[in-house]
Amino acid sequence: MKPKTANLIQLNAAVLIWGGTAMFAKGTAAIPVSHIISLRSLIAAAALLGFLIIRGDRIRVKAGHYWIMLLLGVLLCFHWLTYFQALRVSTAAVAILALHTYPVFTAIIEPFIFGEKLRKIDIGLAVAVLAGVLIMTPEVSLSNTTTQGILLGVVSGLFFMARNLLTRKYVQEYSSSTLMFWQVLVTGVVLLPVFLVGSETPEYTPQTFGLLALLGVVFTALPHTLYSASFKNLSAKTVGILATLLPFYGAVMGYLIYDETVTLRTVIGGLLIFACIIFETVRHMNVAPSLSPTR
C-alpha cells in the first residue's frame, strides 16, 4: 500500500471514530458528564503515556511551560464538559455543527492576538455562520433542548478556540501527542475531586467501565494518534478538508444508533455552517497538527 493511501485510511478512520464519540454521551446517560470526562481523560492519559514511551517521544516540557499545560488542560476540560452536555440535551448533528462554528470565530479573533490583518471575508464568514446558527435555533428559549444544545455547542467551540490560539502562541514546539497527554492528564486530575467526593453516586457496572475504557483508548487516544500520523504524507489542507466530514459522520451515527432525526431548520442552518467550515479550511493552507479536533 502506498504511504499516501495508508495516511488517507488513517485520517478517515480517525474522523469516523471521532464521530462515534458523540454516541457515548447517550450510551452512558446514567453517569454524570463530569465523571465521564474525568475517567475518559485519565484512561487516555495512560494510553498516550504508553504510546510516548514506546515511541521514545518527548514527555517533559520546559519548566516555564507547565502553567501553559495547566491552562490548556482546563480549557480542554470545559470544552469537553460543554460538548458532552450539548450531546446529552440535543442531537449529535446539532451539537457537532454548533461546535464547528469555532474555525470561523477563530478567524475573527486570531488577528487581534497575533497582530495580523482582519480580512473582510472573515467578517462575512462570521456573519454567515451566525445566520446558520440562528436558522438552526427553533426559539430563543433555554427551555428548548435544541436551543440548549446549540448554545452549549457554541460555548464549547469558544473554549476549543481559546485552547488552539494559546497552543499556537506558546507551545507549537511539542508533538501533538505530548500536548494531548498533558491536557488529558490535567483534565482528569481537575475533575477527579468531583468524581471522588461528588454528591452524585451512580452505579458503575462492568458494561459502564467497558464503555469508558473504550472511550478513553479507542475513541480518544487512538484517533488522536491516527490523525497526527496522517500528516506524514498528506497536506494540512487535505487533512483539514477531510476532517470536516465529522458533522456528517456524527449525524449518521446518531440516526443509526439512537434514531435521532434532523429537522429542516437544522439541515438548512447546518449546510450554511458546513459551507463556511469548508471554505475556511480550504483558505488556510497550513494548520498545525496540535490544533486538531479533540472529541
N, C-alpha and C positions, 0 to 999 in steps of 0.2 A: 504494500500500500504506500502511495506517495505521502511524504510528510505533510503536505498541504491538505490532502484529503483526510488524513488522520486528525489534523487540527480542526478541520471543519466538523468532523464527527464529535470530537471532544467538546467543541463550543456548543453545538446543538444539544448535546446531552446535558451540558451544564444548564442551559437556558430551560430545557424541558424539566429538569429536576427542580430548578428554582420555581417553575410554575406550579409544581406539585407541593411546594412548601405551604402554599395557601390552604391546602386541604387539612393541614394539621391543626389549624385554628379551630376547625369544626370537629375534627376527629377526636380531639382531646378537650371537648367543651366542658367537661366536668372539672377540669383543672384550671385554676386561675392563670391568667396570662403571665403574670409576674413569675409564677412557678415554672411555666413552660420555658420562658426566656432564660431564666437562671440555669435550669438544668441543661437546656439546649446549648447554652454558651460554655458551660463547664465541660460538657462532653466534647464539644467542638474544639475547645482549647487543648484538651488531652490528645485528640486525634491530630491536630495541627502540630503540637509539640513533637509527637512521634514522627510525623512527616518531616519536620525540620531537622530532627536528629538524624534520621535515615539519610536525608539528602545532604547533610553536613552544612546546611544553610545557617546564616547568622540568626541568633535568637536574641541576644542582648542588644540594647540600643544605647546611644550616648547618654551620659548621666543627665545632661540638660534636656533630654527628650522624654524622660519618663512622665513628666507632668503633661506633656502633649498626648502621650499614650493614654493617660488617665482621662483627659478631656475627650479624646476620640472615643474611648470606651463608653463614657457617659452619654455622648451623642448617639452612639450606636444603640445603646440601651433604650433611650427614649424613642429612637426610630423604630425599633422592633416592637416596643410596647404599644405604640400608637398604631402601627401597621397591623399587628395581630388583633388588636381590639377592633379595627376597621373591618377586618375579615370576619370577626365574630358577629358584628351587628349588621353587616351588609353582605353583598355577594362578592365573589372573587373578582369579577370584572370591574365592579365599581371601585373597590379598594385599590386594585392594582393600577387602574387608569388614573385615579386621583393621585396616587403615589408618584406616578411617572410624569407629573407636571414639573418635577424638580429640574430637568435639564434646561427648560426654558427660563424658569426663575433664576437658575444659576447664571444664565447668560446675561441677566439683568444686573445681578448683584456683583458678579465677578469683576467687572471693570472698575468698580469703585474700590475694591480691595487691592487690586494689583496695578492701579493707575493706568488702565487700558481705556481705549475709546469705546464708549457706548454707541452701538450702531442702531439706526432706525429700525432695521429688520428685526432686531432683538425685541424692541418695544412692540412691534407689530405682532410677533410671535406670542409675546406675553399676553397681549390683548386677545388673541385668538384662543389661547389656552384658557384664559379666564372665561371667555364666551362658551367654550366647550364645557367647563365646569358648571356654569350657570344653566346650560341646557340640560345637563345630567341631573341637576338638583330639582326634585319634584316640588318642593315647597321650602320656604325659609322658616323652618321649624325644627328644633332639636328633638322633637318627639317623633320625627320621621326617621326610620332606620337608614334609609338611603342617604339622607342628608347627613346623618351622623357619620356614616361610612366615608362620604366624600370629605367632610371636614377633617376627620382623623387621618385619612389618606394624604391630604394636602399637608397637614402638620407633620406627618411622618416624613414626607418628601423634603420639608424645610430642614428637619433635623439631619437628614441624609445629605442635603446640600451643604450644610454647615460642616459636617464631617469631611466631605470631599474637599471643600475650599481650605480647611485647616490642614489637610494632608498635603495639598499642593503647595501651600505656603511654607510648611516647615519640614516635612518628613518624606520627601519623594526618594530619598537615598536608600530606603529599605525595600526589600522584596514585599510583594503583596501578601505572601504567606506570613511573613514576620509581623507585618502590620495587623493582619487579621487575627493572629494569635493573641497579641497584646489586647486588642479591642474586645474579643470574646471573653478573655480572661477577666478583664476589668468589669465587663457587663455581668458575668456570672457572679463575681465577688460582690459587686454593688447590690445585687438583688438577693444575695444569699441570706441576709438577716430577715428579709420578708418571707423567704421560703422556710426558714427555720423557726421563727417566732411569730409568724403572721397568725391572725385570728382565724383565717380560713384553713381548715384541715381536711382537705378532700381525701377520698380513699384511693390509694395507689394500688392498682392491680398489676400483675405481670404484663398484661397487654399494654397498659399505660407506659410502664417503663420501657417496653419494647418500642413503642411509638416514639418516645422521647430519645432513645438511643438512635433510632433510625433518623430522626430529625437532626440530631447533633452531628452524626457521622456522614450519613448518606446524603442528607439534604442541606448540609451546611459546609462541612469541611471538604467533601468530595467535589461538589460543583465549583467551589471556590478554586480548588486545585486545578480542575479541568479548564476552567475559564482562563486562569493565569497561563496555563500551558499552551493555550490556543494562540497566544501572541507570538509564539516562536516562528511560525511561518505564515501568519495572516496579518494583514494591515489592521491598524486600530480602527480604520473606517469600516472594514468588513466586519470586524468583531462587534462594533457598535451597532451596525445596521441589523445584524442577526439577533443581537440581544433585545431589540425592540419587539421580537416575537413573544416576549414574556407575557404581556397582557392577553394575547391570543391564547397561548397555552393555558394560562390560568383560568380564562373564561370557559374554555373547552372542558377542562378537568372539573370545574365547578358544575357544569351541566351534566357531565357523565357520572360523576360520583355522588353529588348531592342534589341533582335535578334542579339546579339554580337556573332561573330564566333571566333573560336580558330584555329590558323594556326598550321601546323605540327611542325614548329620550336618551337612554344610556348608549345605544348604538350611534345615534347622531352626534351627541357630545363626545363620545369616545372616539369616533372616527376623526373628528376635528382635532382632538388632543393627540391622537396617534399620528396624524399627518404632520403636526408640529414637531413631534418627537423625532420622526424620521428625517424631516428637513434639517433640524438642528444637529442631528447625528452626522448626516452627510456633510454638513457645512464645516464641522470640526474634524479635522483630519487626524489629530494627534491627541488621543485620550489615554492617560496613563492607566496601566493595569490596576494601580492601587485605588482608582476611583470606580472600580467595578461594583455592580449591584451586590447587596448583602442580604438576601432574602432569608 
